[in-house]
Amino acid sequence: MTARCLLLQTHPRMTPREAELTRQLEAALAAVATLQAENTLLRQKVDRLVRRVFGSSSEQLSTGQLELLLALPATPPVVPSEPPLPTPAPVRPRKERTPRLPENLPVVEEVLEPAAVQAAPAEWRRIGEEISEQLDYEPGRFLRRRLVRPKYVRKDDRDAAPVIAPLPARLQDRSLPAPGLLAQVLVGKYCDHLPLYRQERIFATRHRVNLPRQTLARWVELAADWLRPVYQQIKTGVLAGGYVQVDETPIAYLDPGGGRTGQGYLWVCAVPRGDVVFHWETSRAAECLAHVVPVDFTGTVQCDGYAAYPAFARQHPRPLILAGCWAHVRRKFHDAREQSPKLSGWFLRQFQHLYQIEAQLRAKQAGPALRAALRASHSRMVVERLQRALLRVQPRALPQSLLGQAISYALGQWPTLTVYLDDGRVELDNNLVENAIRPTALGKKNWLFVGDAGAGQRVAILYTVIESCRRRGLDPYAYLKDVLTRLPSMTNHQVAEITPAVWGKNGPPHQRIAS
């Protein structure tokens, strides 16, 4: 009951002044109610940000939380058309003994003779030995690689021209850096996240070699230009399968004319458990996707809920299917768990069912056909139950609350979220391409920005090559040193032989690293 009604009941006949004060009181109470609602929403947002910064990043639920019931009218349980996937009895695998020292390392042997034996070796007879091993490390070193080309003339023909061996093909005439040094600079910046100024300081203080960062920058540009054909081959291979995952990440670039930094973006296109391609753009608009996914691409693009992707799909000249990401949906319900523990807990439990099914499929190493069949018989029931619950809960949730936002996002993305049920190639989420972006996040924290807008694509080329090596378990230094040595003498038709996918099949075991 409003304050005006209370006053009318107490004083049926109010003066105009009292009526005016009553109206003012009603307006004040309404304003207070509005401010209280806004304050509640702001507190929810602040709590969400605090959890992101200081709270746990895990989205897993405890067993007790998963048992919370949905506050909805009872619905008949869905009877599965097929029995659920059998869960094998847990068998504790026998832990293999890891060698104390890696077997593939070179051995430097040092023999320690007793002092008495050294004094009179003829008086002693060796009967055996004891061996002790340590793990040692020698830091990288610079060396002067001198190419000596002897000149020859015929003994029986002094008038003949001298003969001398030609110089091997180089990346640049009279180039100072050898491929090994170039590979080290590239790996240092784009794999170990060391800015060029730090590498300059390391070279000067530890090796007494002065290499200005401007010189290092020119070498990076030289290597990126030579690796561009390899980049194009990787991109062709990624897009050839008809299914890719796409995402983007912001990276600042230096604006020389404006004296400040601008906002650029690295667009990432990847194949699950395969290669990855980075592309540089100064915008995040839908038009930029035409350079990431070309006009002749036909297939499925998995992405998050960013509005540029549907706009691009509508403009694409060929049929294009958008697949959604369940991880983004789960993340929003996880953020709403504190304000709505029962409802959010129930939804998170359903998401966990979906991920459990995918884990079983990975354990079985199921192919696309088997994945599609088992998803149709097991995952589809969970997805349909989720949709019914979302539609029932939506009218009860405040649109601006965290739960309301999570429900609206899920229903808005629903046509894309169900694509994976019918296509066994499509993953449940977009996490694999997000993992490919993580090295760039570490890098930009150290070197802050790229040189200029033109340098962005060179960064994309180098990240493409190095990250593709990492995803395939290859040593990027060994790969770059070998490829930069061979590229000057290769034709464009031979470049396909040195992509990470092909090079890794023929690389020796010591050139592989743990993924």
DOMI-591292 format. One line per 4 residues: for each residue y, z, x of C-alpha. Coordinates in nm, 3 decimals. Last residue first. Layout:
Y/Z/X; ...
//
This chain:
-3.072/-2.625/5.311; -3.233/-2.523/5.638; -3.150/-2.772/5.909; -3.307/-3.099/6.015
-3.230/-3.271/6.344; -3.506/-3.081/6.521; -3.764/-3.258/6.304; -3.677/-3.607/6.430
-3.479/-3.836/6.196; -3.662/-4.128/6.035; -3.646/-4.021/5.672; -3.305/-3.860/5.723
-3.149/-4.187/5.833; -3.239/-4.353/5.503; -3.084/-4.095/5.267; -2.808/-4.007/5.516
-2.695/-4.373/5.524; -2.780/-4.548/5.851; -2.996/-4.840/5.737; -2.752/-4.943/5.460
-2.499/-5.022/5.735; -2.713/-5.312/5.861; -2.568/-5.572/5.624; -2.215/-5.485/5.737
-2.307/-5.569/6.096; -2.379/-5.314/6.368; -2.255/-5.288/6.728; -1.958/-5.061/6.662
-2.167/-4.847/6.417; -2.438/-4.735/6.655; -2.262/-4.456/6.848; -2.072/-4.332/6.544
-2.403/-4.316/6.357; -2.586/-4.117/6.627; -2.308/-3.863/6.682; -2.248/-3.833/6.309
-2.613/-3.764/6.228; -2.669/-3.514/6.509; -2.351/-3.328/6.411; -2.435/-3.335/6.039
-2.777/-3.172/6.095; -2.975/-3.289/5.795; -3.105/-3.075/5.507; -3.051/-3.343/5.243
-2.767/-3.155/5.070; -2.605/-3.096/5.410; -2.614/-3.462/5.506; -2.460/-3.564/5.173
-2.193/-3.296/5.231; -2.107/-3.444/5.572; -2.084/-3.807/5.457; -1.895/-3.741/5.134
-1.665/-3.481/5.294; -1.570/-3.737/5.558; -1.492/-4.010/5.306; -1.297/-3.777/5.073
-1.085/-3.649/5.363; -1.009/-4.010/5.452; -0.913/-4.063/5.087; -0.666/-3.774/5.103
-0.499/-3.898/5.420; -0.298/-4.153/5.222; -0.140/-3.881/5.005; -0.031/-3.689/5.312
-0.168/-3.456/5.580; -0.417/-3.265/5.369; -0.340/-2.912/5.254; -0.421/-2.543/5.312
-0.620/-2.586/5.642; -0.805/-2.255/5.604; -0.825/-2.194/5.229; -0.861/-2.571/5.189
-1.190/-2.563/5.377; -1.356/-2.287/5.181; -1.277/-2.460/4.852; -1.397/-2.791/4.997
-1.732/-2.633/5.081; -1.766/-2.518/4.716; -1.736/-2.865/4.562; -2.104/-2.957/4.609
-2.202/-2.637/4.427; -1.996/-2.755/4.129; -2.200/-3.076/4.130; -2.521/-2.874/4.098
-2.374/-2.640/3.837; -2.316/-2.908/3.574; -2.558/-2.767/3.319; -2.890/-2.823/3.145
-2.969/-3.123/3.363; -3.000/-3.480/3.239; -3.292/-3.692/3.361; -3.517/-3.589/3.072
-3.287/-3.746/2.816; -3.340/-3.643/2.452; -3.268/-3.268/2.476; -3.006/-3.326/2.749
-2.772/-3.488/2.498; -2.747/-3.171/2.286; -2.447/-3.026/2.470; -2.246/-3.348/2.431
-2.255/-3.344/2.049; -2.189/-2.965/2.054; -1.875/-2.962/2.270; -1.637/-2.866/1.987
-1.896/-2.624/1.849; -1.925/-2.447/2.186; -1.550/-2.437/2.247; -1.477/-2.300/1.899
-1.743/-2.030/1.944; -1.607/-1.925/2.284; -1.249/-1.919/2.157; -1.349/-1.701/1.863
-1.538/-1.464/2.093; -1.241/-1.436/2.328; -1.008/-1.372/2.037; -0.755/-1.637/1.931
-0.958/-1.775/1.640; -1.046/-1.426/1.514; -1.418/-1.422/1.441; -1.561/-1.396/1.089
-1.531/-1.764/0.995; -1.708/-1.866/1.322; -2.008/-1.637/1.281; -2.199/-1.853/1.033
-2.137/-2.184/1.211; -2.227/-2.034/1.549; -2.549/-1.884/1.412; -2.666/-2.217/1.266
-2.588/-2.395/1.594; -2.774/-2.140/1.802; -3.086/-2.168/1.588; -3.075/-2.546/1.633
-3.047/-2.506/2.012; -3.337/-2.258/2.023; -3.562/-2.491/1.822; -3.460/-2.788/2.040
-3.563/-2.608/2.358; -3.932/-2.586/2.273; -4.080/-2.908/2.129; -3.803/-3.154/2.216
-3.744/-2.986/2.550; -4.113/-3.016/2.629; -4.113/-3.390/2.561; -3.787/-3.463/2.746
-3.904/-3.270/3.052; -4.238/-3.448/3.050; -4.069/-3.789/3.049; -3.809/-3.697/3.312
-4.063/-3.559/3.561; -4.189/-3.201/3.570; -4.202/-3.018/3.901; -4.405/-2.745/3.722
-4.176/-2.477/3.866; -3.875/-2.688/3.770; -4.001/-2.712/3.412; -4.062/-2.338/3.400
-3.707/-2.274/3.517; -3.575/-2.511/3.249; -3.758/-2.312/2.980; -3.613/-1.989/3.116
-3.266/-2.143/3.111; -3.294/-2.221/2.740; -3.420/-1.872/2.661; -3.128/-1.725/2.857
-2.886/-1.919/2.642; -3.047/-1.759/2.337; -3.001/-1.414/2.490; -2.638/-1.491/2.565
-2.585/-1.562/2.196; -2.732/-1.225/2.097; -2.529/-1.040/2.359; -2.207/-1.208/2.245
-2.269/-1.099/1.887; -2.360/-0.742/1.975; -2.115/-0.687/2.263; -1.804/-0.825/2.095
-1.499/-0.708/2.295; -1.693/-0.641/2.616; -1.914/-0.951/2.587; -1.630/-1.200/2.540
-1.631/-1.310/2.906; -2.008/-1.367/2.889; -1.957/-1.580/2.580; -1.716/-1.800/2.778
-1.952/-1.826/3.074; -2.243/-1.930/2.853; -2.044/-2.226/2.723; -1.944/-2.334/3.075
-2.305/-2.301/3.189; -2.422/-2.517/2.899; -2.250/-2.824/3.043; -2.202/-3.131/2.826
-2.343/-3.482/2.850; -2.112/-3.777/2.789; -2.272/-4.114/2.714; -2.104/-4.438/2.820
-2.156/-4.780/2.672; -1.947/-5.033/2.863; -1.573/-5.111/2.856; -1.472/-4.747/2.919
-1.162/-4.656/2.718; -1.343/-4.419/2.478; -1.537/-4.263/2.766; -1.215/-4.207/2.960
-1.056/-4.019/2.670; -1.374/-3.812/2.631; -1.358/-3.723/3.005; -0.986/-3.649/3.025
-1.014/-3.368/2.768; -1.189/-3.130/3.013; -1.500/-2.985/2.848; -1.727/-3.000/3.152
-1.909/-3.304/3.284; -2.234/-3.501/3.274; -2.192/-3.878/3.277; -2.472/-4.084/3.125
-2.534/-4.457/3.158; -2.361/-4.785/3.221; -2.132/-4.835/3.519; -1.963/-5.177/3.547
-1.614/-5.035/3.493; -1.641/-4.802/3.791; -1.696/-4.424/3.768; -1.471/-4.260/4.028
-1.198/-4.527/4.030; -1.196/-4.547/3.648; -1.185/-4.168/3.644; -0.825/-4.181/3.764
-0.714/-4.323/3.430; -0.821/-3.999/3.258; -0.543/-3.809/3.431; -0.601/-3.554/3.707
-0.350/-3.709/3.944; -0.296/-3.769/4.317; -0.645/-3.915/4.353; -0.912/-3.882/4.619
-1.279/-3.963/4.567; -1.580/-3.759/4.680; -1.937/-3.887/4.657; -2.253/-3.674/4.657
-2.608/-3.760/4.755; -2.924/-3.626/4.592; -3.065/-3.305/4.444; -2.880/-3.384/4.118
-2.678/-3.704/4.166; -2.313/-3.651/4.245; -1.958/-3.762/4.162; -1.672/-3.544/4.281
-1.303/-3.605/4.215; -1.083/-3.455/4.484; -0.743/-3.387/4.335; -0.383/-3.390/4.453
-0.095/-3.153/4.394; 0.214/-3.211/4.604; 0.341/-3.020/4.904; 0.700/-2.991/5.016
0.954/-3.162/5.239; 1.024/-3.426/4.976; 0.990/-3.728/5.203; 0.687/-3.600/5.394
0.491/-3.494/5.082; 0.200/-3.292/5.219; -0.113/-3.274/5.010; -0.254/-2.995/4.796
-0.618/-2.991/4.689; -0.730/-2.952/4.326; -1.099/-2.979/4.231; -1.278/-3.232/4.012
-1.614/-3.270/3.838; -1.868/-3.542/3.768; -2.247/-3.540/3.734; -2.420/-3.877/3.745
-2.685/-4.070/3.553; -2.734/-4.448/3.556; -2.931/-4.450/3.881; -2.716/-4.699/4.072
-2.405/-4.483/4.075; -2.519/-4.257/4.360; -2.658/-4.546/4.565; -2.338/-4.748/4.543
-2.133/-4.444/4.643; -2.352/-4.382/4.949; -2.315/-4.745/5.056; -1.938/-4.729/5.012
-1.919/-4.414/5.227; -2.126/-4.582/5.499; -1.877/-4.871/5.495; -1.588/-4.616/5.525
-1.741/-4.442/5.827; -1.540/-4.649/6.077; -1.211/-4.570/5.904; -1.302/-4.200/5.884
-1.378/-4.190/6.258; -1.040/-4.337/6.352; -0.853/-4.102/6.116; -1.030/-3.802/6.268
-0.942/-3.929/6.616; -0.578/-3.964/6.518; -0.579/-3.605/6.389; -0.732/-3.481/6.716
-0.451/-3.649/6.909; -0.191/-3.486/6.686; -0.376/-3.154/6.734; -0.310/-3.174/7.104
-0.621/-3.184/7.327; -0.582/-2.975/7.641; -0.919/-2.897/7.800; -0.948/-2.558/7.968
-1.286/-2.496/7.799; -1.244/-2.160/7.631; -0.865/-2.133/7.600; -0.767/-2.500/7.561
-1.062/-2.623/7.354; -1.049/-2.317/7.129; -0.671/-2.351/7.076; -0.698/-2.719/6.980
-0.988/-2.635/6.751; -0.769/-2.377/6.581; -0.487/-2.633/6.542; -0.734/-2.881/6.398
-0.832/-2.650/6.114; -1.181/-2.497/6.135; -1.378/-2.523/5.808; -1.726/-2.520/5.972
-1.835/-2.835/5.784; -1.517/-3.038/5.740; -1.312/-2.917/6.037; -1.566/-2.832/6.306
-1.808/-3.101/6.190; -1.540/-3.366/6.235; -1.427/-3.235/6.576; -1.789/-3.208/6.699
-1.876/-3.559/6.580; -1.576/-3.701/6.763; -1.682/-3.522/7.081; -2.037/-3.659/7.057
-1.916/-4.010/6.978; -1.719/-4.022/7.307; -1.348/-3.955/7.298; -1.109/-4.150/7.528
-1.114/-4.492/7.366; -1.024/-4.775/7.605; -1.091/-5.018/7.321; -1.180/-4.838/6.998
-1.504/-4.742/6.828; -1.694/-4.863/7.130; -1.950/-5.135/7.202; -2.129/-5.081/7.531
-1.949/-5.208/7.842; -2.094/-5.528/7.980; -2.321/-5.521/8.289; -2.175/-5.695/8.596
-2.261/-6.023/8.767; -2.034/-6.175/9.032; -1.948/-6.543/9.004; -2.142/-6.779/9.230
-1.978/-6.898/9.556; -2.189/-6.668/9.772; -2.508/-6.840/9.667; -2.819/-6.726/9.853
-2.751/-6.354/9.830; -2.648/-6.379/9.472; -2.365/-6.152/9.375; -2.384/-5.811/9.210
-2.136/-5.564/9.063; -2.245/-5.211/8.977; -2.133/-5.068/8.642; -2.087/-4.690/8.654
-2.017/-4.527/8.320; -1.888/-4.173/8.375; -1.931/-3.922/8.095; -1.699/-3.639/8.193
-1.830/-3.321/8.037; -1.717/-3.067/7.783; -1.931/-2.770/7.695; -2.075/-2.613/7.385
-2.164/-2.249/7.410; -2.497/-2.146/7.568; -2.711/-1.913/7.357; -3.004/-1.688/7.434
-3.303/-1.558/7.238; -3.517/-1.341/7.457; -3.879/-1.373/7.572; -4.114/-1.156/7.777
-4.416/-1.294/7.960; -4.663/-1.099/8.169; -4.855/-1.268/8.449; -5.193/-1.304/8.609
-5.396/-1.241/8.924; -5.160/-1.361/9.197; -5.280/-1.275/9.547; -5.060/-1.081/9.790
-5.048/-1.043/10.168; -4.909/-1.392/10.234; -4.602/-1.321/10.017; -4.471/-1.047/10.250
-4.111/-0.948/10.167; -4.099/-1.144/9.839; -4.421/-0.978/9.730; -4.278/-0.632/9.796
-3.958/-0.718/9.602; -4.156/-0.819/9.297; -4.109/-1.179/9.183; -3.915/-1.259/8.863
-3.979/-1.615/8.741; -3.715/-1.764/8.509; -3.817/-2.019/8.248; -3.570/-2.200/8.028
-3.749/-2.306/7.711; -3.612/-2.557/7.460; -3.609/-2.442/7.097; -3.859/-2.586/6.849
-4.078/-2.276/6.820; -3.807/-2.060/6.672; -3.828/-1.699/6.799; -3.987/-1.406/6.618
-4.213/-1.646/6.433; -4.216/-1.583/6.059; -4.536/-1.438/5.926; -4.623/-1.595/5.598
-4.592/-1.373/5.297; -4.894/-1.397/5.078; -4.781/-1.501/4.737; -4.788/-1.236/4.468
-4.949/-1.396/4.171; -4.776/-1.344/3.841; -4.998/-1.454/3.558; -4.897/-1.795/3.438
-4.662/-1.816/3.141; -4.792/-2.070/2.898; -4.517/-2.281/2.746; -4.478/-2.193/2.384
-4.731/-2.306/2.127; -4.632/-2.619/1.939; -4.448/-2.669/1.612; -4.266/-2.345/1.663
-4.211/-2.137/1.353; -3.843/-2.062/1.312; -3.788/-1.713/1.186; -3.650/-1.673/0.838
-3.287/-1.576/0.839; -3.151/-1.227/0.783; -2.786/-1.214/0.704; -2.583/-1.182/1.021
-2.493/-0.900/1.257; -2.690/-1.049/1.547; -2.921/-0.791/1.700; -2.887/-0.630/2.040
-3.214/-0.659/2.231; -3.058/-0.861/2.511; -2.837/-0.569/2.603; -3.134/-0.343/2.652
-3.313/-0.597/2.872; -3.013/-0.633/3.100; -2.807/-0.946/3.092; -2.728/-1.186/3.371
-2.387/-1.342/3.404; -2.320/-1.207/3.751; -1.963/-1.229/3.878; -1.915/-0.853/3.886
-1.565/-0.729/3.835; -1.256/-0.728/4.057; -1.098/-1.071/4.017; -1.276/-1.217/3.717
-1.309/-0.880/3.546; -0.937/-0.821/3.587; -0.862/-1.165/3.442; -1.074/-1.094/3.133
-0.919/-0.752/3.087; -0.574/-0.911/3.101; -0.674/-1.171/2.842; -0.816/-0.906/2.611
-0.505/-0.694/2.652; -0.292/-0.995/2.561; -0.496/-1.047/2.245; -0.454/-0.683/2.142
-0.082/-0.692/2.217; -0.043/-0.999/1.998; -0.213/-0.818/1.710; 0.004/-0.509/1.765
0.315/-0.725/1.780; 0.229/-0.883/1.446; 0.165/-0.542/1.286; 0.495/-0.409/1.422
0.679/-0.712/1.285; 0.526/-0.653/0.941; 0.628/-0.288/0.956; 0.983/-0.384/1.050
1.003/-0.637/0.766; 0.880/-0.378/0.518; 1.133/-0.126/0.645; 1.416/-0.377/0.615
1.312/-0.452/0.257; 1.313/-0.080/0.177; 1.653/-0.036/0.336; 1.786/-0.311/0.112
1.631/-0.149/-0.195; 1.784/0.186/-0.099; 2.127/0.027/-0.063; 2.090/-0.152/-0.394
2.017/0.185/-0.558; 1.668/0.270/-0.654; 1.539/0.344/-1.001; 1.168/0.401/-1.004
1.194/0.658/-0.726; 0.853/0.794/-0.620; 0.643/0.502/-0.740; 0.905/0.255/-0.625
0.919/0.420/-0.287; 0.545/0.398/-0.239; 0.547/0.034/-0.343; 0.821/-0.042/-0.092
0.631/0.134/0.191; 0.339/-0.100/0.139; 0.000/0.000/0.000
//
